[in-house]
Amino acid sequence: MARTCPQCGSQKLRSARVHAHDGIRRMLLFTPLRCRECHHRFWVFDPLKPLLLVLVAGALVVATVWFAQPGSIATLPPPAPVRDPHALASSGDANAQLALGIRYQEGDGVIKNDTEAAKWFARAAKSGLAEAQYRYGLALLEGRGVVQDYKAAFAWIKKTAERGYAPAQLSLGELYRFGTGTEIDKARAYLWFNLAAAQGVEAAAKARDSVVVQLKPEQVAAMQEEARRMSPAGLMHATQPDAP
């Protein structure tokens, strides 16, 4: 049977909007319609809505009973705790100490603080991490976060360069070249520039070529021979801590 408007009898009907003040009962059991002729809004019983309510209620009951049974829900492992970078570094993790030092140096997620950066670089350096040794050496060289100390800087950078860390080899060449923290030694500057250049450091290659013209042929030959002897060590993975 076609639905008609109870006010004017027209069959030209359309769906109407539901309003907040219509009431839960109407919303759950009836459907609002509006007459296109007189614009009267009225409600008609919708037999599908009670059926849908019964199905939803039944599904909720079944789900409640199932979840109440022992062992029905798989026990999930607790999420892994998020480690505080400071706590991890304070526990002695050299890589965390290095990472924290870099964050303080660059102001990455923390307020930039050269003193804190140098402190964490020093801790990681003492644990034997080559990059930390180099960064701590640079902090000493430049006086960033620590009292400037050329001799200590030279010692740390040399230690790292001997492990094959290319940036440290370049820096050590510069220290020998200008006599910073050590005596001027152009031959040894050439040696370390040569080793760093062999690892693809372009600046080291340019520095090597500018120093070699200041050396005697026998000095160049001697340093090249020493570089060949040292090159296997230069291939060592310098990002790992020293062996105990």
Residue pairs with C-beta under 8 A, 6 or more apart in sequence:
2 11
3 11
3 13
3 33
3 44
4 10
4 11
4 13
5 11
5 12
5 13
5 35
5 37
5 38
5 40
5 42
6 40
6 42
7 35
7 38
7 40
7 42
8 35
8 37
8 38
8 40
10 35
10 36
10 37
10 38
12 35
12 36
12 37
13 33
13 34
13 35
13 36
14 33
14 34
14 36
15 31
15 32
15 33
15 34
16 32
16 33
16 34
16 41
17 32
18 27
18 32
22 32
26 32
26 43
28 49
28 50
28 53
29 45
29 46
29 49
29 50
30 43
30 44
30 45
30 46
30 49
31 43
31 44
31 46
31 49
32 41
32 42
32 43
33 41
33 42
33 43
33 44
34 40
34 41
34 42
35 41
35 42
66 72
67 73
85 96
85 99
85 100
85 103
86 100
88 96
89 96
89 97
89 99
89 100
89 120
89 123
92 127
94 123
94 124
94 127
94 128
94 129
94 132
94 241
95 124
95 129
97 120
97 121
97 123
97 124
97 127
97 129
97 132
98 120
98 121
98 124
98 129
98 131
98 132
98 135
100 120
101 116
101 117
101 118
101 119
101 120
101 121
101 124
101 132
101 135
102 108
102 117
102 135
103 109
103 110
104 110
104 112
104 113
104 114
104 116
104 117
104 120
105 112
105 114
105 117
105 135
106 112
110 116
113 145
114 139
114 144
114 145
115 145
115 146
116 145
117 135
117 139
117 144
117 145
118 136
118 139
118 144
118 145
118 146
119 145
121 132
121 135
121 136
121 139
122 136
122 146
123 132
124 132
124 133
124 136
125 132
125 133
125 135
125 136
125 137
125 156
127 241
128 241
128 242
129 239
129 240
129 241
130 160
130 163
130 165
130 168
130 238
130 239
130 240
131 160
131 165
131 238
131 239
133 156
133 157
133 159
133 160
133 165
133 168
134 156
134 157
134 160
134 165
134 167
134 168
134 171
136 156
137 152
137 153
137 154
137 155
137 156
137 157
137 159
137 160
137 168
137 171
138 144
138 153
138 157
138 171
139 145
139 146
140 146
140 148
140 149
140 150
140 152
140 153
140 156
141 148
141 150
141 153
141 157
141 171
141 180
141 181
142 148
150 180
150 181
151 181
151 182
152 181
153 175
153 180
153 181
154 172
154 175
154 180
154 181
154 182
155 181
157 168
157 171
157 172
157 175
158 168
158 172
158 175
160 168
160 238
161 168
161 169
161 171
161 172
161 192
161 195
162 233
163 233
163 236
163 238
164 195
164 199
164 233
164 234
164 235
164 236
164 238
165 238
166 195
166 196
166 199
166 200
166 201
166 204
166 234
167 196
167 201
169 192
169 193
169 195
169 196
169 199
169 201
169 204
169 234
170 192
170 193
170 196
170 201
170 203
170 204
170 207
172 192
173 188
173 189
173 190
173 191
173 192
173 193
173 196
173 204
173 207
173 208
173 211
174 180
174 189
174 207
175 181
175 182
176 182
176 184
176 185
176 186
176 188
176 189
176 192
177 184
177 186
177 189
177 207
177 211
178 184
179 185
186 211
186 214
186 215
187 215
187 219
187 222
187 223
188 223
189 207
189 211
190 208
190 211
190 212
190 215
190 219
190 220
190 223
191 223
191 226
191 227
192 204
193 204
193 205
193 207
193 208
193 211
194 204
194 208
194 223
194 224
194 227
195 204
195 227
195 230
195 231
195 234
196 204
197 204
197 205
197 208
198 227
198 231
198 234
199 234
212 220
215 223
